[in-house]
Amino acid sequence: MELVSFDWWFFFFRWIHVISGIMWIGHLWYFNFTQTPTMPKIPQELRPAVVRYILPEALFWFRWGAMATIITGLIVAWIGGFIIQAIILGIGQHNLHDTLIGFGMWLGTIMWFNVWFIIMPNQNKVMGVTQATPDEVNAARRIAGLASRVNTLLSIPMLYCMISLHYVGGP
Amino acid sequence: MEGLLNNLWATIAAGVVLTVIVVLVAHAIAGV
């Protein structure tokens, strides 16, 4: 594998894709497995510390991890020469690799959309970045929480697709 | 649906069920 070869760039962007994906899904699972279940147990006077200091920092790495993951993922699919086949879910191709990566890419894209266009606008209301009434803040907290849980649900089949395609042949 | 999503373990179970559905549909599309 020469430094400037096709294979090297294919590997390089897949490596960055995995690093970015861990940054993204790691924070997603931190929110769902750790922060959200723990918040009700934290004394009321200490909760602002989580919302004002930990949450904004975690959401920064979360949303930009998501952005880096989708960009590098599209580059990997483009370099690998299967981007179009994957987008159309390998229909008519009789190629399980392209169908699996297609499902993985679409699930990941739905999750990316959720992060940038549902979770973040609502979290901005919760954190006070966007002005909102107390009722709007409560509604925003609920919507952001549900969208985050949907992404946790989708992450399970998404990761199955992303990994299993390496066991059915193809790049 | 909201009740399911409010329960972390139910969400994970639903994720596993969705995985099985996706795999079955993928195999059907690929014809293998």
N, CA and C atoms of all chains as a GROMACS GRO file, in nm:
protein
  609
    1MET      N    1   0.085  -0.120   0.000
    1MET     CA    2   0.000   0.000   0.000
    1MET      C    3   0.089   0.125   0.000
    2GLU      N    4   0.109   0.183  -0.117
    2GLU     CA    5   0.194   0.302  -0.126
    2GLU      C    6   0.122   0.423  -0.067
    3LEU      N    7   0.202   0.522  -0.024
    3LEU     CA    8   0.147   0.636   0.050
    3LEU      C    9   0.044   0.715  -0.032
    4VAL      N   10   0.065   0.728  -0.161
    4VAL     CA   11  -0.027   0.811  -0.240
    4VAL      C   12  -0.112   0.726  -0.333
    5SER      N   13  -0.123   0.598  -0.306
    5SER     CA   14  -0.200   0.511  -0.392
    5SER      C   15  -0.350   0.526  -0.366
    6PHE      N   16  -0.428   0.475  -0.458
    6PHE     CA   17  -0.574   0.471  -0.444
    6PHE      C   18  -0.613   0.401  -0.314
    7ASP      N   19  -0.550   0.285  -0.291
    7ASP     CA   20  -0.583   0.208  -0.171
    7ASP      C   21  -0.556   0.287  -0.044
    8TRP      N   22  -0.445   0.366  -0.046
    8TRP     CA   23  -0.411   0.442   0.074
    8TRP      C   24  -0.519   0.545   0.102
    9TRP      N   25  -0.567   0.620   0.004
    9TRP     CA   26  -0.671   0.722   0.027
    9TRP      C   27  -0.803   0.658   0.068
   10PHE      N   28  -0.831   0.540   0.007
   10PHE     CA   29  -0.952   0.464   0.044
   10PHE      C   30  -0.946   0.430   0.192
   11PHE      N   31  -0.829   0.380   0.236
   11PHE     CA   32  -0.808   0.348   0.378
   11PHE      C   33  -0.815   0.474   0.463
   12PHE      N   34  -0.747   0.582   0.419
   12PHE     CA   35  -0.737   0.704   0.499
   12PHE      C   36  -0.874   0.762   0.532
   13PHE      N   37  -0.959   0.774   0.428
   13PHE     CA   38  -1.091   0.833   0.453
   13PHE      C   39  -1.179   0.739   0.535
   14ARG      N   40  -1.163   0.608   0.519
   14ARG     CA   41  -1.239   0.514   0.602
   14ARG      C   42  -1.195   0.526   0.748
   15TRP      N   43  -1.064   0.544   0.768
   15TRP     CA   44  -1.009   0.562   0.904
   15TRP      C   45  -1.069   0.688   0.969
   16ILE      N   46  -1.067   0.800   0.896
   16ILE     CA   47  -1.125   0.924   0.949
   16ILE      C   48  -1.276   0.908   0.972
   17HIS      N   49  -1.340   0.834   0.881
   17HIS     CA   50  -1.485   0.806   0.892
   17HIS      C   51  -1.515   0.733   1.024
   18VAL      N   52  -1.435   0.633   1.056
   18VAL     CA   53  -1.456   0.556   1.180
   18VAL      C   54  -1.429   0.644   1.303
   19ILE      N   55  -1.321   0.723   1.299
   19ILE     CA   56  -1.289   0.813   1.412
   19ILE      C   57  -1.405   0.912   1.433
   20SER      N   58  -1.452   0.971   1.324
   20SER     CA   59  -1.563   1.068   1.334
   20SER      C   60  -1.689   1.000   1.385
   21GLY      N   61  -1.713   0.878   1.336
   21GLY     CA   62  -1.832   0.803   1.377
   21GLY      C   63  -1.829   0.771   1.525
   22ILE      N   64  -1.713   0.738   1.578
   22ILE     CA   65  -1.701   0.711   1.722
   22ILE      C   66  -1.727   0.840   1.801
   23MET      N   67  -1.672   0.952   1.752
   23MET     CA   68  -1.698   1.081   1.816
   23MET      C   69  -1.849   1.109   1.823
   24TRP      N   70  -1.919   1.081   1.712
   24TRP     CA   71  -2.063   1.108   1.703
   24TRP      C   72  -2.145   1.008   1.788
   25ILE      N   73  -2.133   0.880   1.756
   25ILE     CA   74  -2.217   0.780   1.823
   25ILE      C   75  -2.175   0.764   1.969
   26GLY      N   76  -2.048   0.787   1.999
   26GLY     CA   77  -2.003   0.785   2.139
   26GLY      C   78  -2.079   0.888   2.221
   27HIS      N   79  -2.091   1.011   2.167
   27HIS     CA   80  -2.166   1.114   2.239
   27HIS      C   81  -2.316   1.082   2.242
   28LEU      N   82  -2.368   1.028   2.130
   28LEU     CA   83  -2.511   0.990   2.128
   28LEU      C   84  -2.540   0.891   2.240
   29TRP      N   85  -2.455   0.791   2.255
   29TRP     CA   86  -2.477   0.689   2.358
   29TRP      C   87  -2.449   0.746   2.497
   30TYR      N   88  -2.355   0.841   2.507
   30TYR     CA   89  -2.334   0.909   2.636
   30TYR      C   90  -2.464   0.978   2.680
   31PHE      N   91  -2.526   1.051   2.587
   31PHE     CA   92  -2.651   1.120   2.622
   31PHE      C   93  -2.757   1.020   2.667
   32ASN      N   94  -2.774   0.910   2.589
   32ASN     CA   95  -2.886   0.818   2.613
   32ASN      C   96  -2.860   0.717   2.724
   33PHE      N   97  -2.734   0.674   2.739
   33PHE     CA   98  -2.704   0.572   2.840
   33PHE      C   99  -2.662   0.633   2.973
   34THR      N  100  -2.608   0.755   2.971
   34THR     CA  101  -2.553   0.813   3.093
   34THR      C  102  -2.624   0.941   3.138
   35GLN      N  103  -2.617   1.046   3.053
   35GLN     CA  104  -2.666   1.176   3.099
   35GLN      C  105  -2.817   1.179   3.125
   36THR      N  106  -2.896   1.138   3.024
   36THR     CA  107  -3.043   1.146   3.039
   36THR      C  108  -3.094   1.062   3.156
   37PRO      N  109  -3.051   0.935   3.172
   37PRO     CA  110  -3.102   0.857   3.286
   37PRO      C  111  -3.053   0.910   3.421
   38THR      N  112  -2.940   0.982   3.422
   38THR     CA  113  -2.883   1.029   3.549
   38THR      C  114  -2.941   1.163   3.593
   39MET      N  115  -2.986   1.244   3.499
   39MET     CA  116  -3.034   1.380   3.532
   39MET      C  117  -3.138   1.383   3.644
   40PRO      N  118  -3.240   1.292   3.643
   40PRO     CA  119  -3.339   1.299   3.753
   40PRO      C  120  -3.278   1.271   3.890
   41LYS      N  121  -3.162   1.204   3.893
   41LYS     CA  122  -3.100   1.171   4.023
   41LYS      C  123  -3.011   1.285   4.074
   42ILE      N  124  -2.981   1.384   3.988
   42ILE     CA  125  -2.893   1.494   4.028
   42ILE      C  126  -2.975   1.598   4.104
   43PRO      N  127  -2.926   1.645   4.221
   43PRO     CA  128  -2.999   1.748   4.295
   43PRO      C  129  -3.028   1.870   4.206
   44GLN      N  130  -3.146   1.927   4.225
   44GLN     CA  131  -3.195   2.037   4.139
   44GLN      C  132  -3.091   2.148   4.125
   45GLU      N  133  -3.023   2.183   4.236
   45GLU     CA  134  -2.931   2.298   4.231
   45GLU      C  135  -2.804   2.269   4.152
   46LEU      N  136  -2.775   2.139   4.127
   46LEU     CA  137  -2.655   2.104   4.052
   46LEU      C  138  -2.681   2.086   3.902
   47ARG      N  139  -2.807   2.073   3.864
   47ARG     CA  140  -2.840   2.045   3.723
   47ARG      C  141  -2.793   2.154   3.626
   48PRO      N  142  -2.800   2.282   3.664
   48PRO     CA  143  -2.753   2.385   3.570
   48PRO      C  144  -2.607   2.365   3.527
   49ALA      N  145  -2.527   2.302   3.611
   49ALA     CA  146  -2.386   2.278   3.575
   49ALA      C  147  -2.378   2.187   3.452
   50VAL      N  148  -2.466   2.086   3.449
   50VAL     CA  149  -2.468   1.994   3.334
   50VAL      C  150  -2.516   2.068   3.210
   51VAL      N  151  -2.626   2.143   3.224
   51VAL     CA  152  -2.688   2.210   3.107
   51VAL      C  153  -2.598   2.323   3.056
   52ARG      N  154  -2.533   2.396   3.146
   52ARG     CA  155  -2.455   2.513   3.103
   52ARG      C  156  -2.313   2.479   3.061
   53TYR      N  157  -2.254   2.374   3.119
   53TYR     CA  158  -2.112   2.349   3.093
   53TYR      C  159  -2.086   2.220   3.015
   54ILE      N  160  -2.146   2.108   3.058
   54ILE     CA  161  -2.116   1.980   2.992
   54ILE      C  162  -2.195   1.967   2.862
   55LEU      N  163  -2.325   1.999   2.865
   55LEU     CA  164  -2.410   1.980   2.747
   55LEU      C  165  -2.362   2.057   2.624
   56PRO      N  166  -2.331   2.187   2.633
   56PRO     CA  167  -2.286   2.259   2.512
   56PRO      C  168  -2.158   2.199   2.453
   57GLU      N  169  -2.065   2.159   2.541
   57GLU     CA  170  -1.938   2.102   2.493
   57GLU      C  171  -1.964   1.967   2.425
   58ALA      N  172  -2.047   1.882   2.490
   58ALA     CA  173  -2.078   1.750   2.432
   58ALA      C  174  -2.151   1.765   2.300
   59LEU      N  175  -2.244   1.862   2.291
   59LEU     CA  176  -2.320   1.882   2.166
   59LEU      C  177  -2.232   1.934   2.053
   60PHE      N  178  -2.126   2.011   2.088
   60PHE     CA  179  -2.033   2.059   1.985
   60PHE      C  180  -1.965   1.940   1.916
   61TRP      N  181  -1.907   1.850   1.995
   61TRP     CA  182  -1.837   1.734   1.937
   61TRP      C  183  -1.935   1.638   1.871
   62PHE      N  184  -2.056   1.630   1.927
   62PHE     CA  185  -2.163   1.544   1.874
   62PHE      C  186  -2.203   1.588   1.733
   63ARG      N  187  -2.235   1.718   1.716
   63ARG     CA  188  -2.287   1.760   1.585
   63ARG      C  189  -2.178   1.766   1.479
   64TRP      N  190  -2.058   1.809   1.520
   64TRP     CA  191  -1.951   1.814   1.420
   64TRP      C  192  -1.894   1.675   1.392
   65GLY      N  193  -1.904   1.583   1.487
   65GLY     CA  194  -1.872   1.442   1.462
   65GLY      C  195  -1.965   1.386   1.356
   66ALA      N  196  -2.096   1.421   1.370
   66ALA     CA  197  -2.195   1.375   1.271
   66ALA      C  198  -2.162   1.430   1.132
   67MET      N  199  -2.127   1.560   1.127
   67MET     CA  200  -2.096   1.621   0.997
   67MET      C  201  -1.973   1.556   0.933
   68ALA      N  202  -1.868   1.536   1.012
   68ALA     CA  203  -1.745   1.474   0.959
   68ALA      C  204  -1.773   1.330   0.915
   69THR      N  205  -1.860   1.261   0.988
   69THR     CA  206  -1.890   1.121   0.954
   69THR      C  207  -1.960   1.111   0.819
   70ILE      N  208  -2.059   1.197   0.795
   70ILE     CA  209  -2.132   1.186   0.668
   70ILE      C  210  -2.044   1.230   0.550
   71ILE      N  211  -1.963   1.334   0.570
   71ILE     CA  212  -1.877   1.381   0.460
   71ILE      C  213  -1.773   1.274   0.425
   72THR      N  214  -1.705   1.221   0.525
   72THR     CA  215  -1.603   1.119   0.497
   72THR      C  216  -1.668   0.990   0.446
   73GLY      N  217  -1.789   0.960   0.492
   73GLY     CA  218  -1.860   0.841   0.444
   73GLY      C  219  -1.892   0.852   0.297
   74LEU      N  220  -1.937   0.971   0.254
   74LEU     CA  221  -1.966   0.991   0.112
   74LEU      C  222  -1.839   0.982   0.028
   75ILE      N  223  -1.728   1.034   0.084
   75ILE     CA  224  -1.600   1.025   0.012
   75ILE      C  225  -1.558   0.879  -0.003
   76VAL      N  226  -1.573   0.800   0.104
   76VAL     CA  227  -1.539   0.657   0.098
   76VAL      C  228  -1.623   0.586  -0.008
   77ALA      N  229  -1.753   0.615  -0.010
   77ALA     CA  230  -1.841   0.551  -0.109
   77ALA      C  231  -1.805   0.594  -0.251
   78TRP      N  232  -1.763   0.720  -0.265
   78TRP     CA  233  -1.725   0.771  -0.398
   78TRP      C  234  -1.594   0.706  -0.445
   79ILE      N  235  -1.493   0.705  -0.356
   79ILE     CA  236  -1.365   0.643  -0.392
   79ILE      C  237  -1.385   0.495  -0.419
   80GLY      N  238  -1.471   0.430  -0.338
   80GLY     CA  239  -1.495   0.287  -0.355
   80GLY      C  240  -1.574   0.252  -0.480
   81GLY      N  241  -1.633   0.356  -0.543
   81GLY     CA  242  -1.705   0.334  -0.668
   81GLY      C  243  -1.842   0.272  -0.651
   82PHE      N  244  -1.900   0.281  -0.529
   82PHE     CA  245  -2.032   0.221  -0.508
   82PHE      C  246  -2.136   0.321  -0.460
   83ILE      N  247  -2.107   0.451  -0.474
   83ILE     CA  248  -2.197   0.552  -0.414
   83ILE      C  249  -2.336   0.549  -0.478
   84ILE      N  250  -2.345   0.542  -0.611
   84ILE     CA  251  -2.476   0.543  -0.677
   84ILE      C  252  -2.551   0.414  -0.647
   85GLN      N  253  -2.482   0.300  -0.660
   85GLN     CA  254  -2.545   0.170  -0.633
   85GLN      C  255  -2.598   0.166  -0.490
   86ALA      N  256  -2.522   0.226  -0.397
   86ALA     CA  257  -2.566   0.225  -0.257
   86ALA      C  258  -2.689   0.313  -0.237
   87ILE      N  259  -2.689   0.432  -0.298
   87ILE     CA  260  -2.802   0.524  -0.281
   87ILE      C  261  -2.932   0.459  -0.330
   88ILE      N  262  -2.924   0.381  -0.439
   88ILE     CA  263  -3.045   0.314  -0.490
   88ILE      C  264  -3.063   0.176  -0.427
   89LEU      N  265  -2.991   0.152  -0.313
   89LEU     CA  266  -3.004   0.029  -0.232
   89LEU      C  267  -2.969  -0.097  -0.311
   90GLY      N  268  -2.887  -0.079  -0.414
   90GLY     CA  269  -2.844  -0.197  -0.491
   90GLY      C  270  -2.958  -0.265  -0.566
   91ILE      N  271  -3.069  -0.193  -0.584
   91ILE     CA  272  -3.184  -0.254  -0.652
   91ILE      C  273  -3.148  -0.289  -0.797
   92GLY      N  274  -3.171  -0.414  -0.834
   92GLY     CA  275  -3.139  -0.460  -0.969
   92GLY      C  276  -2.995  -0.504  -0.985
   93GLN      N  277  -2.914  -0.487  -0.880
   93GLN     CA  278  -2.772  -0.521  -0.890
   93GLN      C  279  -2.742  -0.664  -0.844
   94HIS      N  280  -2.832  -0.720  -0.762
   94HIS     CA  281  -2.810  -0.853  -0.702
   94HIS      C  282  -2.675  -0.857  -0.631
   95ASN      N  283  -2.650  -0.750  -0.554
   95ASN     CA  284  -2.521  -0.736  -0.485
   95ASN      C  285  -2.551  -0.698  -0.339
   96LEU      N  286  -2.534  -0.796  -0.249
   96LEU     CA  287  -2.571  -0.774  -0.108
   96LEU      C  288  -2.486  -0.663  -0.047
   97HIS      N  289  -2.359  -0.652  -0.088
   97HIS     CA  290  -2.271  -0.546  -0.038
   97HIS      C  291  -2.333  -0.409  -0.060
   98ASP      N  292  -2.376  -0.381  -0.184
   98ASP     CA  293  -2.430  -0.249  -0.216
   98ASP      C  294  -2.563  -0.224  -0.145
   99THR      N  295  -2.644  -0.328  -0.129
   99THR     CA  296  -2.772  -0.313  -0.060
   99THR      C  297  -2.749  -0.284   0.088
  100LEU      N  298  -2.657  -0.357   0.149
  100LEU     CA  299  -2.629  -0.335   0.292
  100LEU      C  300  -2.571  -0.196   0.316
  101ILE      N  301  -2.471  -0.156   0.237
  101ILE     CA  302  -2.412  -0.023   0.258
  101ILE      C  303  -2.515   0.084   0.227
  102GLY      N  304  -2.604   0.056   0.132
  102GLY     CA  305  -2.711   0.151   0.100
  102GLY      C  306  -2.803   0.174   0.220
  103PHE      N  307  -2.846   0.064   0.282
  103PHE     CA  308  -2.930   0.078   0.403
  103PHE      C  309  -2.852   0.151   0.513
  104GLY      N  310  -2.725   0.117   0.530
  104GLY     CA  311  -2.643   0.184   0.631
  104GLY      C  312  -2.631   0.333   0.605
  105MET      N  313  -2.609   0.369   0.477
  105MET     CA  314  -2.594   0.511   0.441
  105MET      C  315  -2.724   0.587   0.463
  106TRP      N  316  -2.837   0.528   0.424
  106TRP     CA  317  -2.966   0.597   0.441
  106TRP      C  318  -3.000   0.613   0.590
  107LEU      N  319  -2.975   0.507   0.670
  107LEU     CA  320  -3.000   0.517   0.814
  107LEU      C  321  -2.912   0.626   0.874
  108GLY      N  322  -2.784   0.629   0.835
  108GLY     CA  323  -2.690   0.730   0.884
  108GLY      C  324  -2.732   0.870   0.842
  109THR      N  325  -2.785   0.883   0.720
  109THR     CA  326  -2.828   1.014   0.671
  109THR      C  327  -2.949   1.064   0.749
  110ILE      N  328  -3.044   0.974   0.778
  110ILE     CA  329  -3.160   1.012   0.860
  110ILE      C  330  -3.111   1.060   0.997
  111MET      N  331  -3.013   0.987   1.053
  111MET     CA  332  -2.960   1.023   1.185
  111MET      C  333  -2.890   1.159   1.181
  112TRP      N  334  -2.813   1.183   1.073
  112TRP     CA  335  -2.744   1.312   1.056
  112TRP      C  336  -2.846   1.426   1.047
  113PHE      N  337  -2.955   1.404   0.971
  113PHE     CA  338  -3.061   1.504   0.958
  113PHE      C  339  -3.122   1.532   1.095
  114ASN      N  340  -3.150   1.425   1.170
  114ASN     CA  341  -3.204   1.440   1.305
  114ASN      C  342  -3.115   1.529   1.392
  115VAL      N  343  -2.984   1.506   1.385
  115VAL     CA  344  -2.889   1.584   1.467
  115VAL      C  345  -2.897   1.732   1.433
  116TRP      N  346  -2.884   1.763   1.304
  116TRP     CA  347  -2.867   1.904   1.264
  116TRP      C  348  -2.998   1.980   1.256
  117PHE      N  349  -3.109   1.913   1.227
  117PHE     CA  350  -3.232   1.986   1.200
  117PHE      C  351  -3.344   1.960   1.301
  118ILE      N  352  -3.326   1.865   1.391
  118ILE     CA  353  -3.426   1.843   1.496
  118ILE      C  354  -3.364   1.856   1.635
  119ILE      N  355  -3.257   1.778   1.660
  119ILE     CA  356  -3.198   1.781   1.795
  119ILE      C  357  -3.136   1.918   1.826
  120MET      N  358  -3.050   1.968   1.738
  120MET     CA  359  -2.978   2.093   1.768
  120MET      C  360  -3.071   2.214   1.783
  121PRO      N  361  -3.166   2.239   1.692
  121PRO     CA  362  -3.254   2.356   1.712
  121PRO      C  363  -3.330   2.348   1.845
  122ASN      N  364  -3.370   2.228   1.884
  122ASN     CA  365  -3.442   2.213   2.011
  122ASN      C  366  -3.350   2.224   2.132
  123GLN      N  367  -3.229   2.168   2.120
  123GLN     CA  368  -3.132   2.181   2.230
  123GLN      C  369  -3.091   2.327   2.248
  124ASN      N  370  -3.086   2.404   2.138
  124ASN     CA  371  -3.051   2.546   2.150
  124ASN      C  372  -3.154   2.621   2.234
  125LYS      N  373  -3.281   2.578   2.225
  125LYS     CA  374  -3.384   2.638   2.311
  125LYS      C  375  -3.361   2.598   2.457
  126VAL      N  376  -3.326   2.469   2.478
  126VAL     CA  377  -3.303   2.420   2.616
  126VAL      C  378  -3.185   2.493   2.679
  127MET      N  379  -3.079   2.517   2.600
  127MET     CA  380  -2.958   2.581   2.655
  127MET      C  381  -2.969   2.733   2.661
  128GLY      N  382  -3.076   2.789   2.603
  128GLY     CA  383  -3.093   2.934   2.606
  128GLY      C  384  -3.021   3.006   2.493
  129VAL      N  385  -2.966   2.931   2.398
  129VAL     CA  386  -2.902   2.994   2.281
  129VAL      C  387  -3.009   3.063   2.197
  130THR      N  388  -3.124   2.996   2.183
  130THR     CA  389  -3.240   3.052   2.115
  130THR      C  390  -3.344   3.090   2.220
  131GLN      N  391  -3.400   3.211   2.208
  131GLN     CA  392  -3.501   3.256   2.305
  131GLN      C  393  -3.626   3.169   2.296
  132ALA      N  394  -3.680   3.130   2.413
  132ALA     CA  395  -3.802   3.049   2.415
  132ALA      C  396  -3.870   3.065   2.550
  133THR      N  397  -4.001   3.050   2.551
  133THR     CA  398  -4.078   3.055   2.676
  133THR      C  399  -4.055   2.923   2.752
  134PRO      N  400  -4.086   2.921   2.884
  134PRO     CA  401  -4.069   2.795   2.960
  134PRO      C  402  -4.144   2.678   2.898
  135ASP      N  403  -4.265   2.704   2.846
  135ASP     CA  404  -4.342   2.596   2.780
  135ASP      C  405  -4.270   2.546   2.655
  136GLU      N  406  -4.216   2.641   2.580
  136GLU     CA  407  -4.142   2.602   2.458
  136GLU      C  408  -4.016   2.524   2.492
  137VAL      N  409  -3.951   2.562   2.602
  137VAL     CA  410  -3.831   2.489   2.645
  137VAL      C  411  -3.866   2.346   2.683
  138ASN      N  412  -3.977   2.328   2.755
  138ASN     CA  413  -4.019   2.192   2.793
  138ASN      C  414  -4.051   2.108   2.670
  139ALA      N  415  -4.121   2.169   2.573
  139ALA     CA  416  -4.154   2.097   2.449
  139ALA      C  417  -4.027   2.063   2.373
  140ALA      N  418  -3.932   2.158   2.370
  140ALA     CA  419  -3.806   2.136   2.297
  140ALA      C  420  -3.726   2.024   2.361
  141ARG      N  421  -3.726   2.018   2.496
  141ARG     CA  422  -3.652   1.913   2.567
  141ARG      C  423  -3.709   1.776   2.531
  142ARG      N  424  -3.842   1.768   2.524
  142ARG     CA  425  -3.909   1.641   2.492
  142ARG      C  426  -3.878   1.599   2.348
  143ILE      N  427  -3.888   1.692   2.254
  143ILE     CA  428  -3.865   1.659   2.112
  143ILE      C  429  -3.718   1.618   2.090
  144ALA      N  430  -3.626   1.693   2.150
  144ALA     CA  431  -3.484   1.660   2.135
  144ALA      C  432  -3.455   1.522   2.194
  145GLY      N  433  -3.515   1.494   2.308
  145GLY     CA  434  -3.495   1.364   2.374
  145GLY      C  435  -3.547   1.249   2.289
  146LEU      N  436  -3.666   1.268   2.231
  146LEU     CA  437  -3.724   1.162   2.147
  146LEU      C  438  -3.641   1.140   2.021
  147ALA      N  439  -3.596   1.250   1.959
  147ALA     CA  440  -3.513   1.237   1.838
  147ALA      C  441  -3.381   1.168   1.870
  148SER      N  442  -3.327   1.197   1.987
  148SER     CA  443  -3.203   1.134   2.030
  148SER      C  444  -3.225   0.983   2.051
  149ARG      N  445  -3.340   0.946   2.108
  149ARG     CA  446  -3.372   0.804   2.128
  149ARG      C  447  -3.394   0.734   1.993
  150VAL      N  448  -3.458   0.803   1.899
  150VAL     CA  449  -3.476   0.746   1.764
  150VAL      C  450  -3.339   0.716   1.703
  151ASN      N  451  -3.245   0.809   1.720
  151ASN     CA  452  -3.111   0.786   1.665
  151ASN      C  453  -3.041   0.668   1.734
  152THR      N  454  -3.063   0.654   1.865
  152THR     CA  455  -3.006   0.538   1.936
  152THR      C  456  -3.062   0.409   1.878
  153LEU      N  457  -3.193   0.408   1.854
  153LEU     CA  458  -3.260   0.292   1.794
  153LEU      C  459  -3.199   0.262   1.655
  154LEU      N  460  -3.188   0.367   1.572
  154LEU     CA  461  -3.139   0.349   1.435
  154LEU      C  462  -2.991   0.312   1.430
  155SER      N  463  -2.916   0.351   1.535
  155SER     CA  464  -2.771   0.323   1.533
  155SER      C  465  -2.743   0.173   1.532
  156ILE      N  466  -2.836   0.093   1.586
  156ILE     CA  467  -2.812  -0.052   1.595
  156ILE      C  468  -2.815  -0.118   1.456
  157PRO      N  469  -2.923  -0.101   1.376
  157PRO     CA  470  -2.918  -0.155   1.239
  157PRO      C  471  -2.815  -0.083   1.151
  158MET      N  472  -2.794   0.048   1.174
  158MET     CA  473  -2.696   0.121   1.092
  158MET      C  474  -2.557   0.057   1.106
  159LEU      N  475  -2.516   0.031   1.232
  159LEU     CA  476  -2.383  -0.027   1.254
  159LEU      C  477  -2.376  -0.171   1.203
  160TYR      N  478  -2.489  -0.244   1.212
  160TYR     CA  479  -2.492  -0.380   1.156
  160TYR      C  480  -2.461  -0.374   1.007
  161CYS      N  481  -2.529  -0.281   0.936
  161CYS     CA  482  -2.507  -0.269   0.791
  161CYS      C  483  -2.362  -0.230   0.761
  162MET      N  484  -2.311  -0.132   0.835
  162MET     CA  485  -2.177  -0.080   0.808
  162MET      C  486  -2.069  -0.189   0.825
  163ILE      N  487  -2.090  -0.278   0.922
  163ILE     CA  488  -1.987  -0.378   0.951
  163ILE      C  489  -2.009  -0.506   0.870
  164SER      N  490  -2.135  -0.549   0.856
  164SER     CA  491  -2.162  -0.678   0.791
  164SER      C  492  -2.123  -0.678   0.645
  165LEU      N  493  -2.124  -0.559   0.580
  165LEU     CA  494  -2.092  -0.557   0.437
  165LEU      C  495  -1.948  -0.602   0.410
  166HIS      N  496  -1.863  -0.595   0.513
  166HIS     CA  497  -1.724  -0.639   0.495
  166HIS      C  498  -1.712  -0.792   0.494
  167TYR      N  499  -1.823  -0.860   0.522
  167TYR     CA  500  -1.820  -1.006   0.526
  167TYR      C  501  -1.893  -1.071   0.408
  168VAL      N  502  -1.938  -0.987   0.312
  168VAL     CA  503  -2.013  -1.043   0.200
  168VAL      C  504  -1.944  -1.014   0.066
  169GLY      N  505  -1.816  -0.975   0.072
  169GLY     CA  506  -1.743  -0.946  -0.052
  169GLY      C  507  -1.758  -0.801  -0.089
  170GLY      N  508  -1.670  -0.754  -0.176
  170GLY     CA  509  -1.673  -0.613  -0.218
  170GLY      C  510  -1.588  -0.527  -0.126
  171PRO      N  511  -1.571  -0.397  -0.164
  171PRO     CA  512  -1.482  -0.308  -0.087
  171PRO      C  513  -1.540  -0.264   0.046
  172MET      N  514  -4.562   0.472   2.090
  172MET     CA  515  -4.426   0.492   2.036
  172MET      C  516  -4.339   0.572   2.133
  173GLU      N  517  -4.400   0.680   2.187
  173GLU     CA  518  -4.323   0.764   2.280
  173GLU      C  519  -4.288   0.686   2.407
  174GLY      N  520  -4.382   0.598   2.449
  174GLY     CA  521  -4.357   0.515   2.567
  174GLY      C  522  -4.240   0.422   2.544
  175LEU      N  523  -4.232   0.366   2.423
  175LEU     CA  524  -4.121   0.277   2.388
  175LEU      C  525  -3.989   0.354   2.392
  176LEU      N  526  -3.990   0.474   2.332
  176LEU     CA  527  -3.866   0.553   2.324
  176LEU      C  528  -3.823   0.605   2.460
  177ASN      N  529  -3.918   0.623   2.552
  177ASN     CA  530  -3.880   0.670   2.685
  177ASN      C  531  -3.813   0.562   2.768
  178ASN      N  532  -3.824   0.436   2.723
  178ASN     CA  533  -3.759   0.325   2.792
  178ASN      C  534  -3.634   0.282   2.712
  179LEU      N  535  -3.518   0.298   2.773
  179LEU     CA  536  -3.393   0.272   2.701
  179LEU      C  537  -3.383   0.128   2.652
  180TRP      N  538  -3.421   0.032   2.738
  180TRP     CA  539  -3.408  -0.108   2.700
  180TRP      C  540  -3.508  -0.147   2.591
  181ALA      N  541  -3.627  -0.086   2.595
  181ALA     CA  542  -3.725  -0.110   2.488
  181ALA      C  543  -3.673  -0.053   2.356
  182THR      N  544  -3.604   0.060   2.364
  182THR     CA  545  -3.546   0.121   2.244
  182THR      C  546  -3.441   0.028   2.183
  183ILE      N  547  -3.357  -0.030   2.269
  183ILE     CA  548  -3.252  -0.121   2.221
  183ILE      C  549  -3.315  -0.245   2.159
  184ALA      N  550  -3.419  -0.299   2.225
  184ALA     CA  551  -3.488  -0.417   2.171
  184ALA      C  552  -3.549  -0.384   2.034
  185ALA      N  553  -3.609  -0.265   2.022
  185ALA     CA  554  -3.667  -0.223   1.894
  185ALA      C  555  -3.557  -0.210   1.788
  186GLY      N  556  -3.439  -0.165   1.829
  186GLY     CA  557  -3.326  -0.154   1.737
  186GLY      C  558  -3.284  -0.291   1.684
  187VAL      N  559  -3.286  -0.392   1.772
  187VAL     CA  560  -3.250  -0.528   1.731
  187VAL      C  561  -3.357  -0.583   1.634
  188VAL      N  562  -3.482  -0.558   1.666
  188VAL     CA  563  -3.591  -0.604   1.578
  188VAL      C  564  -3.580  -0.536   1.441
  189LEU      N  565  -3.553  -0.406   1.441
  189LEU     CA  566  -3.537  -0.333   1.314
  189LEU      C  567  -3.419  -0.387   1.235
  190THR      N  568  -3.313  -0.427   1.306
  190THR     CA  569  -3.196  -0.485   1.239
  190THR      C  570  -3.236  -0.611   1.164
  191VAL      N  571  -3.313  -0.698   1.228
  191VAL     CA  572  -3.357  -0.822   1.164
  191VAL      C  573  -3.440  -0.790   1.039
  192ILE      N  574  -3.530  -0.691   1.051
  192ILE     CA  575  -3.614  -0.652   0.936
  192ILE      C  576  -3.528  -0.600   0.821
  193VAL      N  577  -3.431  -0.512   0.854
  193VAL     CA  578  -3.343  -0.455   0.751
  193VAL      C  579  -3.265  -0.566   0.681
  194VAL      N  580  -3.213  -0.662   0.759
  194VAL     CA  581  -3.134  -0.770   0.700
  194VAL      C  582  -3.221  -0.856   0.607
  195LEU      N  583  -3.344  -0.887   0.651
  195LEU     CA  584  -3.433  -0.967   0.566
  195LEU      C  585  -3.468  -0.893   0.437
  196VAL      N  586  -3.496  -0.763   0.449
  196VAL     CA  587  -3.529  -0.684   0.329
  196VAL      C  588  -3.408  -0.673   0.237
  197ALA      N  589  -3.289  -0.653   0.296
  197ALA     CA  590  -3.166  -0.643   0.215
  197ALA      C  591  -3.141  -0.772   0.138
  198HIS      N  592  -3.159  -0.886   0.205
  198HIS     CA  593  -3.140  -1.014   0.136
  198HIS      C  594  -3.245  -1.031   0.026
  199ALA      N  595  -3.367  -0.987   0.051
  199ALA     CA  596  -3.472  -0.999  -0.050
  199ALA      C  597  -3.439  -0.912  -0.172
  200ILE      N  598  -3.392  -0.790  -0.147
  200ILE     CA  599  -3.357  -0.699  -0.258
  200ILE      C  600  -3.240  -0.755  -0.338
  201ALA      N  601  -3.140  -0.806  -0.266
  201ALA     CA  602  -3.020  -0.858  -0.333
  201ALA      C  603  -3.046  -0.996  -0.395
  202GLY      N  604  -3.154  -1.060  -0.354
  202GLY     CA  605  -3.187  -1.191  -0.411
  202GLY      C  606  -3.090  -1.300  -0.370
  203VAL      N  607  -3.039  -1.289  -0.246
  203VAL     CA  608  -2.946  -1.393  -0.197
  203VAL      C  609  -2.997  -1.451  -0.066
   0.00000   0.00000   0.00000
